[in-house]
Amino acid sequence: MESTQQQKGRDFRALHEGEAFVIPNPWDAGSARVLEGLGFRALATTSSGFAFTLGRSDGGATLDVHVGVLARATSLPVSVDLEHGHGHDPEDAARAIVRVAEAGAVGGSIEDYDPAGRIYDIGHAEERVAAASEAARGLPFPFTLTGRAENHIRGNPDLDDTIARLQAYERAGADVLYAPGLRTTDEIRMVCDAISRPLNVLARPDLTLAEIAAAGGRRISVGGSLAWVAISALVSAAERIRDSGDFSALAVPADFRRWLG
């Protein structure tokens, strides 16, 4: 009999072969359950959102805790924001894939930005994706690897370099390619025309799903934005309580039993 993780891996891989789809980013187990109940078909972690739940900045949560919480909370496929693989060397990227797979994930991304503040040179970045790809192929279930180019959110919006990086990560074995921070449908279209793997696009308030899909985007994630929407609502309500004793913002439905069981 096929294992649950094998089935999740197959289901997640199949999603990328159909129409464009949204993969939202829960920040804790409760939000994962709500998103599953709303009908989404896969989930992606947000390193910044989950770290915030622990009172830490982005990168402050361990892979095992992060993934295990979400994978146990939902029956959906989970893909993981692995950041730079929690280490500089290709072996670190490979180890990160194995760790999150053991924790229940069926997908993950490896990016080319070091938290020390630099983008890896393209050759080293390609070696890291290749090592992650080899580790993914060695797993006993389909694991969807995303190669991620950080230029556009790290102060270097050089589209030519971004495209060259994504092409390198495709050659290295990435199943999906991702350049967070693409700003327009023209940029999305130019990237899609230059690669043959599905492109993950980070959602923007000024672009609709239909516009992104028409430009060629196949998978749309939201990063930490849903977490910040929730926190913004909390801050707004708490400020009204603090400043004027106004509790009217608390008049919202609170029956979460349909999501939590």
C-alpha positions in Angstrom: 0.0 0.0 0.0 1.3 3.5 -0.9 2.3 5.5 2.1 0.6 8.8 3.0 3.7 10.7 2.2 4.1 9.0 -1.1 0.5 10.0 -2.0 1.1 13.6 -0.8 4.2 13.7 -2.9 2.4 12.4 -6.0 -0.5 14.8 -5.4 1.8 17.8 -5.0 3.7 16.9 -8.2 0.5 16.6 -10.1 -0.7 20.0 -9.1 2.2 21.5 -11.1 1.0 19.8 -14.2 -2.4 21.4 -14.3 -3.8 24.9 -14.1 -2.2 27.7 -12.1 -2.9 27.2 -8.4 -2.4 29.2 -5.1 -0.3 27.6 -2.4 -0.9 29.8 0.7 1.5 30.0 3.6 0.2 29.2 7.1 2.2 30.4 10.0 1.0 27.9 12.6 -1.0 24.7 13.0 -4.3 26.5 13.4 -3.9 28.6 10.3 -2.9 25.5 8.4 -6.1 23.8 9.4 -8.2 26.8 8.4 -6.6 27.0 5.0 -7.2 23.3 4.4 -10.8 23.7 5.4 -11.1 26.6 2.9 -10.3 24.2 0.1 -6.7 24.9 -0.8 -4.9 21.8 -2.1 -1.3 22.4 -0.8 0.5 24.5 1.7 3.9 26.2 1.9 5.6 27.2 5.1 6.6 30.8 5.8 9.9 31.0 7.7 9.2 34.6 8.8 5.6 34.0 9.9 6.5 30.8 11.9 9.5 32.5 13.5 7.2 35.3 14.6 5.0 32.9 16.5 8.1 32.1 18.6 8.9 35.7 19.1 11.9 35.4 16.8 13.0 37.1 13.6 13.1 35.3 10.2 15.4 32.3 10.3 15.0 31.9 14.0 13.0 28.6 14.0 14.5 25.1 13.5 13.5 23.1 10.4 12.3 20.1 12.3 9.9 22.0 14.6 8.6 24.2 11.8 7.8 21.4 9.4 6.7 18.9 12.0 4.0 21.2 13.4 2.4 21.9 10.0 2.8 18.4 8.6 1.0 16.9 11.6 -1.7 19.5 11.5 -3.0 18.9 8.0 -3.5 16.2 5.5 -2.3 18.4 2.6 1.1 18.3 0.9 3.5 20.7 2.6 6.4 22.5 0.9 9.0 24.1 3.0 10.9 27.4 2.9 14.3 26.0 3.5 16.0 29.4 3.2 19.6 28.8 2.2 19.5 25.3 3.6 20.8 26.4 7.0 24.4 26.1 5.9 26.8 27.4 3.2 27.9 24.2 1.6 26.1 21.9 -0.9 26.1 19.2 1.8 24.0 21.5 4.0 21.4 22.0 1.3 21.2 18.2 0.8 20.9 17.6 4.6 18.1 20.1 4.8 16.1 18.2 2.2 16.5 15.0 4.1 15.6 16.6 7.4 12.3 18.1 6.3 11.4 15.0 4.4 11.8 13.0 7.6 9.5 15.6 9.3 6.8 15.1 6.7 7.3 17.6 3.9 7.0 16.6 0.2 8.6 19.8 -1.2 11.1 22.5 -0.3 13.0 25.5 -1.7 16.7 26.2 -1.6 17.7 29.9 -2.1 20.9 31.5 -3.1 21.1 34.1 -0.4 23.3 33.8 2.7 21.9 35.3 5.9 25.4 36.9 6.4 24.2 39.4 3.7 25.4 38.1 0.3 24.0 36.3 -2.7 26.1 33.3 -3.6 27.9 33.3 -6.9 26.0 31.4 -9.5 28.4 28.5 -9.7 28.2 27.8 -6.0 24.5 28.3 -5.9 24.1 25.8 -8.8 26.1 23.2 -6.9 23.9 23.7 -3.8 20.7 23.1 -5.9 22.4 20.1 -7.5 23.2 18.5 -4.1 19.6 19.2 -2.9 18.3 17.6 -6.1 20.4 14.5 -5.6 19.1 14.2 -2.0 15.5 14.7 -3.2 15.8 12.0 -5.8 17.1 9.6 -3.2 14.0 9.8 -1.1 11.4 7.0 -1.3 8.6 9.3 -2.5 8.3 12.2 -5.0 9.8 15.4 -3.5 9.3 18.6 -5.4 12.5 20.8 -5.2 12.2 24.5 -5.9 15.3 26.5 -6.9 15.0 30.1 -5.6 16.8 33.2 -6.8 16.7 36.1 -4.3 17.9 39.0 -6.4 14.7 41.0 -6.5 14.2 41.1 -2.8 17.8 41.6 -1.9 18.5 44.8 -3.6 19.7 43.5 -7.0 16.7 43.6 -9.4 18.8 42.4 -12.4 16.3 40.4 -14.4 19.0 39.0 -16.8 21.0 37.7 -13.8 17.9 36.3 -12.2 17.0 34.4 -15.4 20.5 33.0 -15.7 20.3 31.8 -12.1 17.0 30.1 -12.6 18.2 28.4 -15.8 21.2 27.2 -13.8 19.0 25.8 -11.1 16.8 24.1 -13.7 20.0 22.4 -15.1 20.9 21.4 -11.6 17.6 19.5 -11.2 15.1 21.9 -9.7 11.5 20.9 -10.4 10.1 24.4 -9.8 11.8 27.8 -10.1 11.1 30.9 -8.0 12.3 34.5 -8.0 10.3 36.3 -5.3 9.9 40.0 -6.0 9.0 39.9 -9.7 6.9 43.1 -10.1 5.0 43.0 -13.4 3.4 40.6 -15.7 6.1 41.5 -18.3 8.8 40.3 -15.9 6.9 37.1 -15.1 6.4 36.5 -18.8 10.1 37.1 -19.6 11.1 34.6 -16.9 8.6 32.0 -18.1 9.8 32.3 -21.7 13.4 31.6 -20.6 12.7 28.4 -18.5 10.9 25.1 -19.1 10.0 24.3 -15.4 7.0 25.7 -13.6 7.5 29.2 -12.1 6.4 30.0 -8.6 5.4 33.7 -8.3 5.1 35.6 -5.0 1.7 37.3 -5.0 1.4 41.1 -5.1 -1.5 43.2 -4.1 -1.6 44.8 -7.6 -1.7 41.6 -9.6 -4.6 39.0 -9.7 -4.3 35.3 -10.0 -5.7 35.5 -13.5 -3.0 38.1 -14.6 -0.2 36.0 -13.1 -1.5 32.8 -14.8 -1.9 34.6 -18.1 1.8 35.7 -17.9 2.8 32.0 -17.3 3.0 31.7 -13.5 2.0 28.2 -12.5 2.2 28.3 -8.7 1.4 31.4 -6.6 2.5 31.7 -2.9 1.9 34.6 -0.5 5.0 34.4 1.7 4.4 35.8 5.2 1.7 38.2 4.1 -1.3 36.3 5.6 0.5 36.2 8.9 1.0 40.0 8.7 -2.6 40.5 7.8 -3.6 38.6 10.9 -1.1 40.5 13.1 -2.3 43.8 11.6 -5.8 43.0 12.6 -4.7 42.1 16.1 -2.7 45.4 16.4 -5.6 47.5 15.2 -8.1 45.9 17.7 -5.6 46.1 20.6 -4.9 49.8 19.9 -8.6 50.6 20.0 -8.8 48.8 23.3 -5.7 50.5 24.7 -6.5 54.0 23.5 -10.3 54.3 23.9 -11.5 51.2 25.7 -13.4 50.3 22.5 -14.0 46.5 22.4 -16.2 46.6 19.2 -13.5 45.0 17.2 -14.0 41.8 19.2 -17.4 41.3 17.6 -16.3 38.6 15.2 -17.3 35.0 14.8 -15.1 32.8 17.1 -16.4 29.3 16.2 -13.3 27.6 15.0 -14.6 24.1 15.8 -15.3 23.5 12.1 -11.6 23.9 11.4 -10.1 22.3 14.5 -12.5 19.4 15.0 
